[in-house]
């Protein structure tokens, strides 16, 4: 069973520092244990938070051990404005000593389903081909509908059991074509960390973390690492509607 920790930051800097502390700790732990640190980035504001926390702590990180993946990716050119890879590279990776061969990108020249299969092979090239890959850390966001990665409420991909990386051609959020890690992979992570800040996130944070009886479990609520840790990093705005966890703990 997973353990769940909810941290509420008293300030933006406290949130930034807490996320950075986690990455520094988990990267060193992974390097010591198996020689590399596999991390999955999501889009949105996460890269800004990571960059703000780590750029002035570069000496604490063994960058050569990093293997960088994307929890989901839009099926667009890598230099397109809505590419997760472009955002993470420009906002963070280009500013730290991580080499191009440590970053695992979608191949947009392949047909969509082939691109998903190719990305599965890239995941396996680091984690091995036996069983489910075990990411050391997945940095997850949550959309206003409760989606995470490109796993949307009511979508058939929520029940995908066989694929490691799946394609989606009917995303309710544009662009419609994407690839995404599937729930079995997400739930096999050593650490899955949600980062949700701002008052606009509050209603959905409440619904995911303190669901009412009879409510459907949203995709973000289905992230429950089987043998890992689940961490939620919130701020006073996103935690405003919570009951027992509404007070700052960072």
ABEGO torsion letter per residue (X at the ends): XBBBBBBBBABAAAAAAAAAAAAAAAAAAAAAAAGBBBBBBBBEAAAAAAAAAAAAAAAABBAAABBBBBABBBBBBAABAABAAAAAAAAAAAABBBBAAABBBBBAABBAAAAAAAAAAAAAAAAEABEBBBBABBBBBBBAAGBBEABBBGBAAAABAABABBBBAABABOBABBBBBBAAAAAABABBBBBBBEAAAAAAAAAAABBBBGBBBBAAAABBBAABBBBBBBBAAAAAABBAAABBAX
